[in-house]
Amino acid sequence: MGRTTGRTAAETRQQVVRAAAEVVAERGGSAGLEEIASRARVTKGGLLYHFGSKESLMHAVAQQLLDDFEHDVEVALSSEDDDGAGAVPPPGRLTRAYVRATLAAAADAERTRRATTLLVHLQTDPAVAAMMQADAERWRERLLADGLDPLTATLAIAAADGICMAPLYGDAPLVEDRDRVLQAVLDLTRR
């Protein structure tokens, strides 16, 4: 069975990817295709019809994580105040969107823990680890080309990434004071 009645192939694929992310975050690399298929409400054959192998499914889960973050940054970018109607965007616009998207994720400590657990398990696959590394390098290049002094950009990125990971270490004050910290980091990028 290729897909469940009532869902398109794309919807079925998305449901399988979501289920795989949940199961792997809960059980790690020992998560089996049967359990993932059951969670997605498809047969194992249906799952394999869409993904072919567990490795292919895990690559899709990793890509979805990357795509979701890209989308979060794009949403934050669309709400970025251009500080004027000039044709050239102000320096640091992408960096500020990256900071906003990263710190928005930090507001949900459970989401941060689950996503981090999932990433750790996914990166045991060298191909996924390479995919994640390539994405990190792409972000670094884009952010360092955002018109800010490289040190300022690096500090803003490191602050956002560090605060996002604070819930993993039980550092709730950083998350609770997120709005003030966010404003301080954004102000740093406007100097």
N, C-alpha and C positions, 0 to 999 in steps of 0.2 A: 504494500500500500504506500503510494507516494505521498499522500497528504490526507489529513483528516477532513471528512465532509464538513463543509461550512467554512473552511479556511482556504485561502489561496496558498500556493506554494511558498510565496514570500512570507506570508504570515506563519506558516508552519515552520519554516526555517528559523524565523525570529523566535518563535516559541521554544524551539529546540535549543537555540543559543542561550536564551534566558535560563532555561532549565539546567543546561550544562553549567552555566556560571554559578547557579545556586548550589548544585550538587558538589561541584569541585571546591567551592568556598567552604562547604560543610565537611566534606570527606577527604579532600585532597586528591592526589593522583590516583588513589585506589578507586575512585568513582568509576563505576562500570556503565557501559552503554545501556544495559537493561534498566538500571535505575534512572538514568537520564531520560530514556525514552518514556518510562512510566511517568516521570514528573512532567514531561512535555505532552503527555497523553497521545503518544504515537507508538507504533510498534517499533521494535528494534530494526526490522527491515525498512520501515518508513524513515527512521533516522538515518540508516545507512544509504538509503536512496538519495537523501539530500546531502549527506556529507561524505559518504564513502569509507571513512575511517575515523577512529577516535582522534588521531593526529589532525586530520582535516577539521574536525569539529573544534578542537582546542585552538587551532589557528583562527577560526572564525570567532571564537569567544574573545581571544586577544585583540583581534581587529575591531570587534565591537567596542571594547573598552577604549581603544585609541580613537575610534570614530565618535564615541559619546563625549570624550573630553574635547575633541576638536569642535563638536557642536556647541558644548558649553562655552568655549572661548568665543565662537562666532556670535552666540547670543549676547555675551558680555560685550563684545566688540560693537554690536549694533546699538547698544545702549550707551556707549562711550560718548561723552560730550566732546565735540570737536573744538571747543573753546573758540568758536568763530566759524565763519562760512568759507574759509580759505580753501583753495583747490588742493593744497598739500596738507595731509593730516599732520597734526602736531607730533613731535617726537614722543615715543613711549606709548603710543596708543595701543599697540598689540600687547606690550608688556603689562599695561594696566588691565586689559581684558583677561590676560593669562592669570594675573594675580586675583582678580575678582572671581574667575571661574574656579581657581584652586581653593580659595578661601570659602567659597560657597559650599564646596564639597566638604570642607572641614567642619562645617556647622552640623553635619550629621555624623557623629562619631561611629555609630554602628555601620553606616555605609562605608566609611573610611576603613574600618577594621576588615569588613568583608572584602572590599576591593583589594586591599593589600594582601590578605590571605590568598585570594584568587590569583593575584599577580605572582606571588611567590611560587605557588603550585604550577602555574602556567610556564614560568621561566625555567622549569626543569627540562623543558624541551629546548634544545639549542637553537632550533629554527625560530621559536617564539622569542627566545632571549635576543636573538639577532634582530628580529622585527622590532622589539621594544627599544633596543639600543639605537637602531636606525631612526626610529621615531623621536627619541630623545635628542639625537644629534640634529635632526631636522628642526625641532623646536628651538634648540640652542642657537642654530644659525639664524633662524627667523627673528628670534628675540634680540640677538646681538646686532642685527641689522635694522633695528627699530628706531634708530636715531638717537638713542641715549648713549651716554658715556658707558663703555663696557663694564666698568666697576659698578656703576649705579644699577645697570640692568642685572648684573650678577647678584648683587645684594637683594634686589627686589624679588628675583626668582627664588633665591635661596630662602628668603624670609617666608614667602608663600608656601613653598614646598615643605619647609620645616614645620610651619604651623599646621599644615594639612596633616602631617604625620604625628602631631602632638597627642591626639587621642590614643595612639598606640602605646604611648608611654605614660598615660594617665595624667597628662598635663592639661587638665581642664581649664585653668585660668587663662591660658593662651586662647583657647577656643571661646570661653565666655567673654573675653575682652576683644573678640574678633573685629568688631566694628571700629574700635579705636586703632587697633593694629592695622587694619585694612587702610584706614585713612592715612596713617603715618607712612605706610609703604607707598600709597598712591602719591602722597605729597613729595616723597623722595624722588619720584619719577617726573615731577613737574618742575624741578629746580633748574 
